[in-house]
Amino acid sequence: MTVNHASTMKEDYFLHYINLIMISRNCSEELAKEITMDLFFHNDPILYGNQTYARFWMPIIKWHSINSFPTKKVSVETFFNSIY
């Protein structure tokens, strides 16, 4: 996924990003978060600013407040609809 370094990434972007990692690597939410921190943020949470980092966590927090993050493959639409 392409990153525009001049803008703040939206929650929706991270929702899709994490889901893509979980599906493509057949991994858990926890591992997907670690991979995102490594690949996207290069292990520097404020690399793209505090607002982008906060928006990375919002879909995760929303999902956990409703249910538990999916531990199996789900469509982006299903995941998105369950938190909004």
TIBASE-821120 format. One record per atom (N, C-alpha, C, CB): y, x, z; residue in one letter. Coordinates in steps of 0.001 Angstrom, whole numbers, plus 524288, in hexadecimal, padded with zeros to 5 digits. Glycine has a CB too. Layout:
N
YXZA ...
REM end
This chain:
84
7FB6B8034D80000M 800008000080000M 804D58037B80000M 7FFFE7FC3E804C3M 80896802087FCE6T 80D55805157FC66T 81110803F5800E3T 80FF8803F77F732T 813A380813802B6V 817698078E806F2V 81CCB808E0804DEV 815F880B1D80BA1V 8207C80557805B9N 825EF8066180476N 82858808BC80959N 828ED80146802A5N 8295F80DC48093FH 82B3D8108E80DDDH 830B280EE480F97H 82B378165280CD2H 8337180C0B80C5CA 838CA80A8580DACA 83926805388105EA 83C1080A71808D1A 834D08027C810D6S 8351B7FD4581329S 8317E7FCD7817DDS 833B87F91480F1CS 8324B7F8B281ADET 82EF17F78A81F55T 82A757F42A81D69T 8320B7F4C2823D1T 825C07F5C881EAAM 821277F2D781CF8M 820C47EDC682015M 81C1B7F62381DA1M 81EDD7E9C181D90K 81E5F7E49781FF9K 8190B7E3FE82294K 81F2F7E04181BDFK 818AF7E0288262DE 813BE7DF02828CAE 80F767DDD6824D1E 814637DA6382C8CE 810D27DAD3820DED 80D137D94D81CDED 80A9B7DE1481A3FD 80FBA7D5DC818C8D 80DB27E21981964Y 80BBC7E6E681709Y 807647E92581A69Y 8102D7EAEC81653Y 8084C7E98281F8BF 804687EBCC8230AF 7FFA57E84B823AFF 806D37ECE182857F 800777E34D82388L 7FC177DFA6823ABL 7F8547E0D981F37L 7FE0B7D9F082351L 7FA667E15D81A8CH 7F73D7E288815F8H 7F5127E81681637H 7FA747E1C9810FFH 7F82E7EBB8817FDY 7F6927F13781849Y 7F1DF7F1D881BE8Y 7FB227F4A881A32Y 7F2347EFAA8209BI 7EDF27F02082467I 7E9167ED4B8226BI 7EF9F7EDE9829C4I 7E9D87E8B182036N 7E56D7E5C581E1CN 7E2D27E8C8819AAN 7E7357E06081C32N 7E5E07EB2881648L 7E3C57EE4381200L 7E07F7F2CA81418L 7E8357F05380E88L 7E2607F56281817I 7DF687F9B281A6DI 7DA497F7AC81CB5I 7E2A97FC7881EB4I 7DA937F35F81F93M 7D5DC7F137821FAM 7D1C97EFB881DDAM 7D7407EC6F82551M 7D3837ED7181996I 7CFE77EBCF81578I 7CDD47F0848126BI 7D29B7E7F7811BDI 7D1597F3EA810C5S 7CFB47F84280D6DS 7CC607FC4581052S 7D4727FAEC80B21S 7CD4B7FCD78155FR 7CA4B800B681866R 7C63C7FE2E81BEBR 7CDF68040581BB2R 7C5FE7F90B81BB2N 7C2457F61C81EDDN 7C2887F7F282494N 7BCA77F6BF81CACN 7C7387F7B5826C3C 7C7FE7F9C582C05C 7CA7B7F5BA82F9EC 7CB5D7FEAA82BD5C 7CAB37F70F83483S 7CCF07F3A58387ES 7D2E27F3D683856S 7CAF67F52F83DEES 7D53D7F03483B23E 7DAF37F02883BAEE 7DCD77F53883E23E 7DCBE7EB7383EFCE 7DA207F6F78422BE 7DBC37FBB1844F4E 7DBDB800648414DE 7D81D7FCC584997E 7D7CC8010783E3BL 7D79D8056383A90L 7DBBC804B383646L 7D21F805DC83822L 7DC907FFE283484A 7E08E7FEE08308BA 7E5FD8005F83295A 7E0767F91082EE5A 7E7087FF4E83796K 7EC14800DD839E8K 7EC90806CC839F4K 7ECA47FEAD83F8CK 7E85E8097C83B64E 7E87780F3B83B79E 7E9488117183602E 7E35D8116483DCEE 7E69980F3583232I 7E732810F882CC7I 7ECC98100582AE9I 7E34180E2182928I 7EEFB80B8382C46T 7F46380A5482AD1T 7F81F80E4182D3BT 7F5DD804C882C83T 7F74480F7883232M 7FAA18135C834C2M 7FA478189E831F9M 7F91A813FD83A91M 7F5AD81A078303ED 7F4EB81F0082D98D 7F71581EE882809D 7EF298206582D7FD 7F57181B12824ECL 7F6E081AF881F64L 7FC688191181E5BL 7F3248179881C7CL 7FE0C8151882122F 80332812CF82018F 8077D8159C82321F 8033280D008217AF 806B58161482837F 80AC88185D82B8DF 80A3A81E4782C46F 80AB3815C1830D6F 806168209082A3EH 805158262E82AE3H 80565827C68309FH 808FE82966827A6H 803438244F833F2N 8031E8250F839A5N 80881825C083C19N 7FFCF829BF83AF1N 80C81823B38398CD 811D5823BE83B9ED 813D481E1C83B93D 815838277683853D 8135381B5583FFFP 814A9815BE8401EP 81A2A8147183E3BP 8140A813BE84588P 81DD0817E883EC2I 8232A816A283D24I 824A08192A837EEI 827048185A84156I 820AF81AD0834FFL 821A081D3782FEBL 8250B819C382C70L 81C7281E5882D34L 82408814AE82C6EY 82708810FC82940Y 82ABC80DAE82C8CY 8235980D7182639Y 82B9580F4A8315FG 82F2F80C8A834D7G 82C5C808FA838A3G 8330B80966831AFG 82F14807BA83CDBN 82CD480472840F2N 82B937FEF283F13N 8307F8042984584N 82ED37FCD683BAAQ 82E027F781839D4Q 828FA7F71583696Q 832BB7F5B183696Q 828047FAE583341T 823357FAD78302DT 81E7A7FB59833BFT 8233C7FF4482C19T 81EC77FEBF837A4Y 81A687FF6883B41Y 8196C7FA6783E56Y 81B74803F783F00Y 81D907F7C583FF4A 81CFA7F2D4842C0A 81A6E7EEC383F3AA 822517F0D9844B9A 81BE47EEB683A51R 819A67EAEC836AAR 813E77EC1883571R 81CD07EADB8319CR 8124D7F0F48361AF 80CCB7F25983599F 8099E7EF93839D5F 80C0D7F85C835F5F 80BD27EF3683E83W 809067ECDF842E8W 8093B7E6F38430BW 80B287EEF0847E0W 80D0E7E47B840AAM 80DAE7DED184118M 808F27DBAD83F33M 812657DD2B83E12M 806AF7DCBB83AA4P 802107D9A983919P 7FD847DA6383CECP 800507DB3583392P 7FCFA7DF0883F01I 7F8C77E021842BFI 7F9AF7DD14847C5I 7F86C7E60E843EAI 7FE6C7DD3B849BFI 7FFB77DA6784E8FI 7FF167D48B84DC6I 805547DBAB85053I 800FD7D2848496DK 800847CCEE8485BK 7FAD27CB52847FFK 8035F7CB828434FK 7F7B17CE6D84551W 7F22B7CD19844C9W 7EF847CD0684A21W 7EF687D0FF84121W 7F0997D0FC84D52H 7EE2F7D13C8527AH 7EFF77CCC585601H 7EF6C7D66E8550AH 7F4AF7CAEA85556S 7F6917C6A385898S 7F3ED7C17D85729S 7FC7A7C61C85818S 7F2027C1068525FI 7EF6B7BC4B85094I 7E9887BCA485168I 7F0A37BB5084AD3I 7E74E7C0EB84FF5N 7E1B17C1B584FE6N 7E0987C75C85121N 7DF4B7C02584A98N 7DCC37C95084E72S 7DBEA7CEEE84E59S 7DC3F7D092848ACS 7D6857D083850DFS 7DDD97D553847DFF 7DE5B7D75284293F 7D90F7D6D883FE9F 7E0577DD198428DF 7D8E17D5B983AE1P 7D3CE7D50383857P 7D0877D9F783890P 7D48C7D355832AEP 7CB9E7D95B839EDT 7C8227DDDC83A13T 7C4C67DE0883532T 7C4B17DDB783EF6T 7C5947DA48831C7K 7C2C87DA3F82CD3K 7C6BC7D96A8287DK 7BE767D5F482CB8K 7C5097DA08823C9K 7C87C7D96681F4FK 7CA677D3C481EF4K 7C5AE7DAFB81A3DK 7CF7C7D33681E5EV 7D1CC7CE1281D74V 7D5BA7CEA98190AV 7D4727CBD282289V 7D6B47CA7481661S 7DA8F7CABB81237S 7DFFB7CB5D81499S 7DA4F7C5CF80EB3S 7E3707CDA4811A1V 7E8D17CE5181365V 7EB3A7C90881491V 7EC157D14180F47V 7EA1B7C5208114EE 7EC4A7BFE881217E 7EA697BD8A8173FE 7EACF7BC5380D86E 7E5657BE1281867T 7E3477BBFE81D4DT 7E5D27BEA2821EET 7DD567BCB581D87T 7E6237C3C7821B2F 7E8807C6CA825E7F 7EE357C54F8268CF 7E7FA7CCA9824DBF 7F10C7C52682245F 7F69B7C3EB82264F 7F7877BE738248EF 7F8F77C46581CEDF 7F4867BAAB822BFN 7F5357B5448247CN 7F3DC7B49582A43N 7F1D87B1A382133N 7F07B7B7BA82C4DS 7EEF37B725831BDS 7F31A7B90E8358BS 7E9F57BA06832B2S 7F6AC7BC5E833B9I 7FAAF7BE4B8375EI 800017BBDF83666I 7FB1F7C42C836FDI 8009C7B9038322AY 805B17B68C8311EY 8053A7B0BC830D8Y 808047B89282C18Y 
REM end
